[in-house]
Amino acid sequence: MKIGFDAKRAFNNAAGLGNFSRNTITALARQNPDDQYFLFHPGIKNPLFLPPENSVEIKPEGLFWKTFKNSWRSFRIANQAKNLNIDLYHGLSHELPLGIEKTGIKSVVTIHDLIYFRFPEYFKAIDRTIYDRKFRHACRVAHRIHAISEQTKRDLISFFAVPEEKIKVIYQSVNPLFFLENTWDQKLAIRRKYQLPEKFLLTVGTVEPRKNLLALLEGMVLAKLYIPVVVIGKLTCYHLKVQKFIEADLNRLEVFFLPKIKVDELAVLYQMAEVMVYPSLFEGFGLPVAEAQASGCPVITSNTSSLPEAGGSAALYINPENPEEIGRTIKNLLADHNLRDSLIEKGKINAQRFTGESFAQQLKQLYNSVVNV
């Protein structure tokens, strides 16, 4: 099968959709080496992705398309895909190129979440308009929609009136690096590189209101819990609000912000942490929950949206809007070594649901069902 991918995020985005795109392409190429993969992306000076051997990069050609790369993604890819005789095109991040439905090429689009629709206050009006146009177009013209959780499936049915039979839920995969045991020397090297304390809590995700870091810190103060916190994720203006809270607490809170971490370093940090706390208000899936469990790190996360789907029975759940409950749950877990050990073991078992092999097998079955109709 000849499969085309919207691979912009794989090459350009360090986290989130970038991780999903890289994991997806890599897992499929590893499991299905006889297929051909065409990676459509606008090009970048310092790409974040080394493509598999059985793949070809397709980038803009000619001065016009190289200059207007966004236009190339929207208006040019469909014709190029047709000229390459691609059997199926997969939009990995909410969108499909205009005109793909007129080429005879079967298409699948992955919808991660409809957060812009649920929480419009977090997005600029122009961004909401663009997202809405792209998401709805993709859902309308795609032959099948891949939703990354039952939560996202419910939202597609509720908000976009997508027929249920058009949606297939397949949980995304965890990078194989998170299943590997790291050595003491590797952990020591990371500790020294970032000057980290021996014991710390870990939280992962862009420092923005939806990820709810402030509630985590408020909960720690209420519980008089002053273990250091390591925050992995891109900083936004919300960081300033968090920093003011830290300073107002007379510097008793020790917080390490590490916005630029490589994936192999993150894998080590999960294994070093006492617990990973993920108090997000809403997620399409919540990949850090599965990553932490694969790494042998106990997880505390929110009882909302898709997060119980990710964590299963192997995590502790809190109300993300109740800082007191967050702090109390962390404190209780740190004091209960048997519970912590139990969560670690259950988490490793739960994470087996998100291996690259399982994900690739299910996704290829979806492709076959679309192409062979």
Secondary structure, 3 states (H helix, E strand, C coil): CEEEEECHHHHHCCCCHHHHHHHHHHHHHHHCCCCEEEEECCCCCCCCCCCCCCEEEECCCCHHHHHCHHHHHHHHHHHHHHHCCCCEEEECCCCCCCCHHHCCCEEEEEECCCHHHHCHHHCCHHHHHHHHHHHHHHHHHCCEEEECCHHHHHHHHHHHCCCHHHEEECCCCCCHHHHCCCCHHHHHHHHHHHCCCCCCEEEECCECHHHCHHHHHHHHHHCCCCCCEEEECCECCHHHHHHHHHHHCCCCCCEEEECCCCHHHHHHHHHHCCEEEECCCCCCCCHHHHHHHHCCCCEEEECCCCHHHHHHHHCEEECCCCHHHHHHHHHHHHHCHHHHHHHHHHHHHHHHHHCHHHHHHHHHHHHHHHHCC
